[in-house]
Every structure is written in C-alpha cells, then in structure tokens.
Amino acid sequence: MKNFYNRVSNRNQRSSGGPSKSQIPFRLNFLFFIVALLFVALIGQLAYLQVIYGTKFKAEVNQTDTTIETTNVQRGMVYDSNGKVLVGNKAHQAISYTKGVNVLSTDMYKIANRLGTYLTVSTSSLTPRQSIDYYLTDVDRLKAVESKLSFPKGATATQKYDKALSYLQDDSSFKLTKSQKNAAEIFAKMSGAYALSTTYIKDSGVSSQEIAEIGEHLSEMPGIKVGTSWSRNYPNGTSIQSIIGTVSSEKTGLPSDRVNELLAQGYSRNDSVGQSYLEQEYEPVLRGTKAEKQVEVAGNNTVTKEVQKYGGQKGDNLQLTINSTFQSKLQSLVKSAEAGAGGNSTGTYAVVMNPNTGAVIGMAGVDRNPSTGKVTENALGTINSDIVMGSVVKGAMVSGALMKGVITPTNSTLTDMPITVGGVKKASWFNANGGANMAVNAASALEVSSNSYMMQLAMKEAGFKYSSGAALTMSSKAFDIERGYFNQFGLGVKTGIDLPGESTGLKGSSSRAHIGNALDLAYGNYDAYTVMQVAQYMSTVANGGTRIAPHVVQSIRGTKSDGSLGAVKSSVTPKVLNTIGMTEAEKKLVKEGLYDVVHGTNTYKTGAELASISPGISAKTGTAQTYYKGNETVTLSLASYAPSNDPQVVVALAMPNLGVGAEDNNMKLAKSIYAAYWKYVQSTSTLTNPTKATKSGAAQNTNG
C-alpha cells in the first residue's frame, strides 16, 4: 500500500510543473521554421508579380505579334532586240483565299460550302481522300460514321478519324453530289494554305456573275477575296517558247525537285516559278518582289490590324539579242528545208550570231521522225543535238597543226593521195582511187576539202611517220592532241550560252583499238558537235581568235509607269572564254582557205554555189558519211561568216541523215538565210564595202 501511494505521489509531482524535458524534438522545430520561411518567400513573390510588375506582365500577355503577309506580283516580260513583246502577262479575274490565324477546318468547311453556292470550279483533280476529308469535316457526319464502327477502349480522336477514313475508302457506295464535289475542291484548296498565306481558289475563267455574287457576300466568307492572277501569253507566236521556257501554274506549284530550295528563298508552295530555259535561268530577275502587308495578331490569335507596307514590284524585263521577225523567218526556212529532205532525215538546225559579241540573232530547228514523217519545232536542238558534222571542222584542224608547228605559213604543202594503213584505204572525195594526186597547201586543202591532207596532219601531230600500207602504230594520244585544239575553238566543249541543258557533244572511243578513228576525227567524221558549237568555232575564226560565249539575253530593263519597256538596268557584255595562240600569218592562211572555198579557182572547190551571195562570204562546207538504223546516210553542214573582209554575222547549220546523193541542200539553205538576214536584221548600207568581199580583205581582218 505504501508503494502505491509513493507512485501516485511521484506522478503528481511531475504533472504539477516540476522540472522536466520538452517533448517536441529539435528537428520538428527546425522543419516548422523552414516552412515559415517558404511562406514568407511565396508571399514576397506574389507581391513582386502582382503589385510591382503586375501591369508589365499583363501587357506582355495581351501584346500583339507582327507577321508579314505577302501577295504575288506580275512576272517581268520578254522582248526581242527591237523591243517587240515576245512574252507578256495576261490578266485574269480570280478568287483567292488568305488563311487567317488559328482557323479551324470546320471554319473553312463552312466558308467552302458558302463559296460553292456562287463559284463553280473544276473538280477533275479532286482525289478520293480529299472528298472524304471534306465529308468527315462535318461533325454530324463523322459521328454517324463512327457509330457504325467499334473502337478499342481509350481510342483517341485521331485513331477514330483514321478508322472512319478507311471505312469510307472501302465503301464503294460512298459518293459526293455534284455540289458537294464543287465545295470539296474549294475546301481542298483552302486546306492547302498555311496561316496568312494566299492561295487561288479559281485563277481564270471567273464569270462576271460569279464576281458580282461573291462580292456581295464577302463579309460572310472571311479570307475570300476578288483579285487578279496572271498567266504567260505569246503575242507573236509560240515558236520562241522553246527557247524562253515555261512557268509553273498555281495548280502545279513549285517543282517537286526544287521545292525545299525555293521555299528557303521565300516562295510559297503554290507560287508560279520558271521551270526551264530563260524563265528558269533568269528567275531572280523575272519574279519581282511580292507586296507586303503587316498583320498584327493579338494574344488570342485574332487579327487586330493590317497595314500595307510595300505595294510590290513587278519583275524586271529581259530584252533578247534575237530579232523576232528574223527568228520567225529562220524557223520557216529551216522547216521548209527539212520538208524537202525526205528519206531518213532526222532534222535541220541553224544558228545565226554576231561573231564579235556572241549575240545570238536567231536559232531555229526542227526534228523529224523518219518513220512517220512528222516534223516538230525544236530550236533547242541547236544546243543539245549532237551531230557528226563532217568537213566543217577542217579549219580548226589546220589551225591546230599550225599551232603545233607541224606546218607553217611558208611550209604547208603536202600531196593529196589516198591514205592506206593496216589494209584500210581512206581518201579525199575527189581522189578516191589516187588518180588526182596533187600538191595542196593549208589554204588549198581547205578550198577543196582534202581529207588526205587532214589525216596527214593528224599523223604528224602524233609524231607518226606515214608509210603506205604499214600498220598505224601511232599513240592514242593523237585523240587528245586533236581534241585539245578543237576545244580551243569551241568544238567538243560547252559554249557557255546562257541557256541550261547545253550538250558538250559526243566523243568516240579513244582506245588503242580505235586508233584508226583518229584519222576520221581529223576531217570531222568521228566526234559529234552541236550547231551552236560550230557557230562559236566559226565566230572565233572570224573575229581573229577570241572565243566568246554565245548569249540570247541582251539586257535587263525596268518598266515605265505606262507598262512599256523601261530603262536599261544592266547589259550583257561579251564573255571571253579563251584566245587562240596563233600568229597573224597563221590566221591569215586559214582565212584565205575559207575564202577560197567560195571564191577560189580550183576545180574541186566545194562552195561554188555560195559565190552568188552578196556581200561575199567565207565558208567551210561539210559532208559526213553517217548511218541511221542500218541505212547509209549523209549529214550536210556548213559554217560561214560574212562579209569576208569585215565579218558581221556567222551562219552555221546542219542537216543530219539525208539520203545518199544529197549534195547542196546545205548551201541552198545558207543562201536563203543570208538573204533574210540582210533584209530583216542589218542593212548592207552599214558595211564599208557591201558589194564585194576580197581575198586580201579576208586575210587582213584578224581582229574581227
């Protein structure tokens, strides 16, 4: 009992406030302290945000973003050398759509349906997928289709849509009405636009009634506008179009192989862009500068303000070196010459250019299908059709031999005779059997078109000593030597013309097994060249040894306020590619030979028919033995310049795969071309001596 009272007494002493230790651990007190500090920091941050900087942050939330909206402008036009319009722009009334910010597909669906009641568009390009996308944009239709399907638990809206899409794709009974197709096509065009970009809904053929009805309801169709579109037109015929090239339409948009490159340059996917030739080569000049509108977008993605910042600038114009009247006549002459060729003839091509500047005055061509006889225009065949030209290259062969030093102006005489090597005989056209062996020098070899002379030059260049009947053991480097000199004149290399797609020509095999073809190469019966290369080669001879890149663009010009051709902004200057390392005496010798082709006294001169041309010309004719589909043919060519004593113009042409026996078709065509040139391009009154060309004059003109 005593112990019980003692325990009670002790508990009472503890509860009565006697000395004891705190029951709250130190760590818990420290935790309370940290929490208190965090509350203080939070209250301080709230005060910072709401009281001190509240107005600033509110302004940032409500501030607007500025975006630039662009609009297309007219492309620059193309004029001929006399200022005549070759390529213009035809304006069309058009309906366009500018997609706003944060526009939903359901919004565009409503606009498309509304617009479809006033506007009819072509639905030929509407795809099944586009039809279904339009159909399912209607929420009620989408729910109706989904109600027929089963979905796994937790399926997303995208998964449900994809299944509905597949269902309709497999449903053969699914079909839109005519009016729905019309609206679906409009919806597809609108859907292809991105925020603040403009796309054409209908860029041509918009009727006055459609314009009026749409104009009355524009406020009901956000983003729809009545405007103007442009397409290329050719007021002086389309024959020049193959040189100028084409422009993509709004429908086709940017070329797929260049889309990323063009997008990086600021194009939109549905912009028109030059696709080929001059339209592509001079795209930066012709495209112009788009109009710019500054659009302010609020924080809720609504447009609050639109300001026209720049009205746009029409593209600059190109003025060509081509005379359109002459070009049309040249194309007609080439086509007529081809029509009379018949047989296996595969085309006719001609180039007329200024030898002193490289300016192309005319380039024409036609292709012919020997099987059907169908003839199609192809002026670009002058730069991309490779042809074995024949003897026109002999001027370059003689020039190379002179530069190599195997002949000199005072020591160039060799005997024209059949060349027999390895059991094969090759000879000049007038001396096939060796009955007309005669001594010829460099000039007379050109006059009579001696194959034998050229083959002997090739062997001398290769360091091979010819012996009749012996094996031809010269090095295959003979090919490189000959081609090296040909290249200096532009044969077998790109001419540098300002048109894409130019061919370098074709080289025959250069192996030791084909060493005999090195002799054929010497007189133009092996490698193939373009007519433009032949024109550049003859221009180099005519102007005294300067190889100049041909060009069809003369200048870039602005536009006057009345829309006519404006001031020159930049001019194309002659681009010198290389100069020929020949002495004046060597150049004189070659020019004498080309003059004698037409005006010489030798019985075997090849250009006698050209002697009637006035002013007088210097020339080299060519006949190559060719084959087409197993049939023996001949290719006629010609390279010339006039007047001989003051070269102003070069004419080069080729007529591949004519029937055997054709003799002077090339010269007949050349005569017609020269007559047209002096009639339509240049008056003979501008010449120092318009009625007569002299051999001495031709020899003296070494500077062009």
Secondary structure by P-SEA (a helix, b strand, c coil): caaaaaaaaaaaaaaccccccccccaaaaaaaaaaaaaaaaaaaaaaaaccccaaaaaaaaabbbbbbbbbbbbcbbbbcccccccbbbbbbbbbbbbbcccccaaaaaaaaaaaaacbbbbcccccaaaaaaaaaccaaaaaaaaaaccccccccaaaaaaaaaaaaaacccccccaaaaaaaaaaaaaaaccccbbbbcccccccaaaaaaaaaccccccccccbbbbbbbbcccccccccbbbbbccccccccccaaaaaaacccccbbbbccccccccccccccbbbbbbbbbcccccccccccccccccbbbbbbcccaaaaaaaaaaaaaaaaaccccccbbbbbbbcccccccccccbbbbcccccbbbbbccccccccccccccaaaaaaaaaaaacccccccccccccccccccbbbbccccccccbbbbbcaaaaaacccaaaaaaaaaaaaccccccccccccccaaaaaaaaaaaaacccccccccccccccccccccccccccaaaaaaacccbbbcaaaaaaaaaaaaacbbbbbbbcccbbbbbccccccccccccccccccccccccaaaaaaaaaaaaaacccccccccccccccccccccccccccccccccccbbbbbcccccccccccbbbbbbbcccccccccaaaaaaaaaaaaaaccccccccccccccccaaaaaacccc
